[in-house]
Amino acid sequence: MTDKPSKSEQPPFSDVEEPFFDENQPGTPPADDPLNQALMEPAQWKEVSLRTAAELDNYRKRMPREMQDSARFANAGLLESLLPILDNFDYGLTAAKAESEKSNIYVGLSMVLKQVHDFLRDQGVEEVSIAGAFDPNVHEAVTQQPSADVPEGSIIYQTRKGYRLRDRLLRPASVVLSSGPQKAAR
């Protein structure tokens, strides 16, 4: 007995192979064959359709986030332009304070400065803290000075205030760092 089913038991056309088009094999229809192109075209359009649908989905997810960021940070440029003016206002207030804390100029400038700080706070602007260790992400070291009281690499004082708008840095705080105790000259 043989294990092969007889010709009558096999399904019709079972000995016919599926057509497979490989352009590198001899006897394969050429790429410019109209039938081959017609068979390949739906697959190409399906791929284009899937990619376009994915791009549209990503766009729909990205746009609300970008619009929200745009609204949150729309005034960043204006606020950043106000910072040098605020610095000069602080310098003027310091000079007026040096003359007399009871002068009308000092009292008036103090009230205006408070209004400006309240306005900036309402807009989401806050000063960058110089307390703690030096952080290169929010501090800008302008120089180092020897200090017996402050450990090396720590902030001694601030030369210009830094500001952030919510979670974005508008301007880093300019600071002077300690280089540690002064070394004796030999």
Secondary structure, DSSP 8 states (H G I E B T S, - for coil): --SS--TTTS-TTTTS------TTSTT---TT-HHHHHHHHHHHHHHHHHHHHHHHHHHHHHHHHHHHHHHHTTTHHHHHHHHHHHHHHHHHHHHHHHH-TTSHHHHHHHHHHHHHHHHHHHTTEEE---SSB--TTTEEEEEEE--SSS-TTBEEEEEE--EEETTEEEE-EEEEEE--S-----
